[in-house]
Amino acid sequence: AQSIWGLSADQVLGRLQRGDIEFLRQLPAEELGDAPRLGAGASYCLAQHCTALGLHDQAEALLAQEARRGRGPWRAEAALELGRRLLAQRRYGEAEALAKGGAGHETERLRIEALYWQERDREVLERLQSRRRAGAPWDAELDLFAAVARCRLAEPGWPQGFTDLFLSVRASPLHLRAYGFLLQRDALGSFEPATAAWFAAKDLLYRGQAAEALGRLEPVLGQLPAQYFDGT
């Protein structure tokens, strides 16, 4: 019976159901705290509508509210989405703090990524090792995190991580990132010239520069194992 933003709860829900969401633009930020009165998961759902309207600050505030005060799956989803937004904005410390309060493999992955961007490489490797032992979901970007962390720590044998990464998946954005990292650190000298040329070729392949990639590879084709070209 109580009003929410000058409307009854049924009126608010009716508007949302009809897709009439423009009224959200008029809501003062200090009144977003009333969202949970609409029901479980309301802050999370309203955050999606605010995002659609380009109201990113309001969306972030609603996600934070759901992550703090929500229950069940809405709380977990809000925390993950908020964490991804924080990472995209390079707010790595905030993303790490948010992930610390959560549970589950996805939250732990978010925490690992936040640590990676803060260059806390020893912690990254420890958490990746724990993830392996737990049999948690794995993806190629985690291999990139591991390879970069070992390089920055100058661990013995670190170049193998990059070789494995370039072997494990087809030419992809990961190869742009990996190759760019090696260039930035002037670290390509740690590899055989033929292997370095192969890295460059996969970088070029992903960029759509097939002729240039072939030009890099032709002088060293006889020096590379056949497995380097499986699934390129």
Contacts in CASP RR format, 6 or more apart in sequence:
PFRMAT RR
TARGET T0000
AUTHOR 0000-0000-0000
METHOD contacts of the structure
MODEL  1
AQSIWGLSADQVLGRLQRGDIEFLRQLPAEELGDAPRLGAGASYCLAQHC
TALGLHDQAEALLAQEARRGRGPWRAEAALELGRRLLAQRRYGEAEALAK
GGAGHETERLRIEALYWQERDREVLERLQSRRRAGAPWDAELDLFAAVAR
CRLAEPGWPQGFTDLFLSVRASPLHLRAYGFLLQRDALGSFEPATAAWFA
AKDLLYRGQAAEALGRLEPVLGQLPAQYFDGT
1 8 0 8 1.000
2 9 0 8 1.000
2 37 0 8 1.000
4 12 0 8 1.000
4 34 0 8 1.000
4 37 0 8 1.000
4 38 0 8 1.000
5 12 0 8 1.000
5 23 0 8 1.000
5 27 0 8 1.000
5 31 0 8 1.000
5 34 0 8 1.000
7 15 0 8 1.000
9 37 0 8 1.000
9 38 0 8 1.000
12 38 0 8 1.000
13 38 0 8 1.000
14 20 0 8 1.000
15 21 0 8 1.000
15 23 0 8 1.000
16 45 0 8 1.000
16 46 0 8 1.000
16 49 0 8 1.000
21 49 0 8 1.000
21 52 0 8 1.000
21 53 0 8 1.000
22 53 0 8 1.000
24 46 0 8 1.000
24 49 0 8 1.000
24 50 0 8 1.000
24 53 0 8 1.000
24 55 0 8 1.000
24 58 0 8 1.000
25 53 0 8 1.000
25 55 0 8 1.000
27 58 0 8 1.000
29 57 0 8 1.000
29 58 0 8 1.000
29 61 0 8 1.000
32 43 0 8 1.000
32 46 0 8 1.000
32 58 0 8 1.000
32 61 0 8 1.000
32 62 0 8 1.000
32 65 0 8 1.000
33 43 0 8 1.000
33 65 0 8 1.000
35 42 0 8 1.000
35 43 0 8 1.000
35 46 0 8 1.000
35 62 0 8 1.000
35 65 0 8 1.000
36 42 0 8 1.000
36 43 0 8 1.000
36 65 0 8 1.000
36 69 0 8 1.000
36 70 0 8 1.000
38 46 0 8 1.000
40 70 0 8 1.000
40 71 0 8 1.000
40 72 0 8 1.000
40 74 0 8 1.000
41 66 0 8 1.000
41 70 0 8 1.000
41 74 0 8 1.000
43 62 0 8 1.000
43 63 0 8 1.000
43 65 0 8 1.000
43 66 0 8 1.000
43 69 0 8 1.000
43 70 0 8 1.000
43 74 0 8 1.000
43 78 0 8 1.000
44 62 0 8 1.000
44 63 0 8 1.000
44 66 0 8 1.000
44 74 0 8 1.000
44 77 0 8 1.000
44 78 0 8 1.000
44 81 0 8 1.000
46 62 0 8 1.000
47 58 0 8 1.000
47 59 0 8 1.000
47 60 0 8 1.000
47 62 0 8 1.000
47 63 0 8 1.000
47 66 0 8 1.000
47 78 0 8 1.000
47 81 0 8 1.000
48 59 0 8 1.000
50 56 0 8 1.000
50 58 0 8 1.000
50 59 0 8 1.000
50 62 0 8 1.000
51 59 0 8 1.000
60 82 0 8 1.000
60 85 0 8 1.000
63 78 0 8 1.000
63 79 0 8 1.000
63 81 0 8 1.000
63 82 0 8 1.000
63 85 0 8 1.000
64 78 0 8 1.000
64 82 0 8 1.000
66 74 0 8 1.000
66 75 0 8 1.000
66 78 0 8 1.000
66 79 0 8 1.000
67 75 0 8 1.000
67 78 0 8 1.000
67 79 0 8 1.000
67 82 0 8 1.000
67 98 0 8 1.000
69 75 0 8 1.000
70 78 0 8 1.000
76 102 0 8 1.000
76 107 0 8 1.000
79 98 0 8 1.000
79 99 0 8 1.000
79 101 0 8 1.000
79 102 0 8 1.000
79 107 0 8 1.000
80 106 0 8 1.000
80 107 0 8 1.000
80 110 0 8 1.000
82 98 0 8 1.000
83 94 0 8 1.000
83 95 0 8 1.000
83 98 0 8 1.000
83 99 0 8 1.000
83 110 0 8 1.000
84 110 0 8 1.000
86 92 0 8 1.000
86 93 0 8 1.000
86 94 0 8 1.000
86 95 0 8 1.000
86 98 0 8 1.000
86 114 0 8 1.000
87 95 0 8 1.000
87 110 0 8 1.000
87 113 0 8 1.000
87 114 0 8 1.000
87 117 0 8 1.000
90 117 0 8 1.000
92 114 0 8 1.000
92 117 0 8 1.000
92 118 0 8 1.000
93 114 0 8 1.000
93 118 0 8 1.000
95 110 0 8 1.000
95 111 0 8 1.000
95 113 0 8 1.000
95 114 0 8 1.000
96 111 0 8 1.000
96 114 0 8 1.000
96 115 0 8 1.000
96 118 0 8 1.000
98 110 0 8 1.000
99 107 0 8 1.000
99 108 0 8 1.000
99 110 0 8 1.000
99 111 0 8 1.000
99 114 0 8 1.000
100 111 0 8 1.000
101 107 0 8 1.000
105 131 0 8 1.000
105 134 0 8 1.000
105 136 0 8 1.000
105 137 0 8 1.000
108 127 0 8 1.000
108 131 0 8 1.000
108 136 0 8 1.000
109 131 0 8 1.000
109 136 0 8 1.000
109 137 0 8 1.000
109 142 0 8 1.000
111 127 0 8 1.000
112 124 0 8 1.000
112 127 0 8 1.000
112 128 0 8 1.000
112 131 0 8 1.000
112 142 0 8 1.000
112 145 0 8 1.000
113 145 0 8 1.000
115 123 0 8 1.000
115 124 0 8 1.000
115 127 0 8 1.000
116 124 0 8 1.000
116 145 0 8 1.000
116 148 0 8 1.000
116 149 0 8 1.000
119 152 0 8 1.000
121 148 0 8 1.000
121 149 0 8 1.000
121 150 0 8 1.000
121 152 0 8 1.000
121 153 0 8 1.000
122 149 0 8 1.000
122 153 0 8 1.000
124 145 0 8 1.000
124 146 0 8 1.000
124 149 0 8 1.000
125 146 0 8 1.000
125 149 0 8 1.000
125 150 0 8 1.000
125 153 0 8 1.000
128 142 0 8 1.000
128 145 0 8 1.000
128 146 0 8 1.000
128 149 0 8 1.000
131 138 0 8 1.000
131 142 0 8 1.000
132 138 0 8 1.000
140 165 0 8 1.000
140 168 0 8 1.000
140 169 0 8 1.000
140 172 0 8 1.000
140 174 0 8 1.000
141 174 0 8 1.000
143 161 0 8 1.000
143 164 0 8 1.000
143 165 0 8 1.000
143 168 0 8 1.000
144 165 0 8 1.000
144 174 0 8 1.000
144 177 0 8 1.000
144 178 0 8 1.000
146 161 0 8 1.000
147 158 0 8 1.000
147 161 0 8 1.000
147 162 0 8 1.000
147 164 0 8 1.000
147 165 0 8 1.000
147 178 0 8 1.000
148 178 0 8 1.000
148 181 0 8 1.000
150 157 0 8 1.000
150 158 0 8 1.000
150 161 0 8 1.000
151 158 0 8 1.000
151 159 0 8 1.000
151 162 0 8 1.000
151 181 0 8 1.000
151 185 0 8 1.000
151 187 0 8 1.000
158 190 0 8 1.000
159 190 0 8 1.000
159 191 0 8 1.000
162 178 0 8 1.000
162 182 0 8 1.000
162 191 0 8 1.000
162 199 0 8 1.000
163 191 0 8 1.000
163 195 0 8 1.000
165 174 0 8 1.000
165 175 0 8 1.000
165 178 0 8 1.000
166 175 0 8 1.000
166 178 0 8 1.000
166 198 0 8 1.000
166 199 0 8 1.000
166 202 0 8 1.000
166 228 0 8 1.000
167 227 0 8 1.000
167 228 0 8 1.000
170 231 0 8 1.000
170 232 0 8 1.000
171 202 0 8 1.000
171 203 0 8 1.000
171 205 0 8 1.000
171 206 0 8 1.000
171 232 0 8 1.000
172 206 0 8 1.000
173 206 0 8 1.000
175 199 0 8 1.000
175 202 0 8 1.000
175 203 0 8 1.000
175 206 0 8 1.000
176 203 0 8 1.000
176 206 0 8 1.000
176 207 0 8 1.000
178 199 0 8 1.000
179 199 0 8 1.000
179 200 0 8 1.000
179 202 0 8 1.000
179 203 0 8 1.000
180 203 0 8 1.000
181 187 0 8 1.000
182 188 0 8 1.000
182 199 0 8 1.000
188 196 0 8 1.000
188 199 0 8 1.000
189 196 0 8 1.000
191 199 0 8 1.000
192 223 0 8 1.000
193 220 0 8 1.000
194 220 0 8 1.000
194 222 0 8 1.000
194 223 0 8 1.000
194 224 0 8 1.000
195 224 0 8 1.000
197 216 0 8 1.000
197 217 0 8 1.000
197 219 0 8 1.000
197 220 0 8 1.000
198 216 0 8 1.000
198 217 0 8 1.000
198 220 0 8 1.000
198 224 0 8 1.000
198 228 0 8 1.000
200 213 0 8 1.000
200 216 0 8 1.000
201 213 0 8 1.000
201 214 0 8 1.000
201 215 0 8 1.000
201 216 0 8 1.000
201 217 0 8 1.000
202 213 0 8 1.000
202 232 0 8 1.000
204 210 0 8 1.000
204 212 0 8 1.000
204 213 0 8 1.000
204 216 0 8 1.000
205 213 0 8 1.000
205 232 0 8 1.000
217 224 0 8 1.000
END
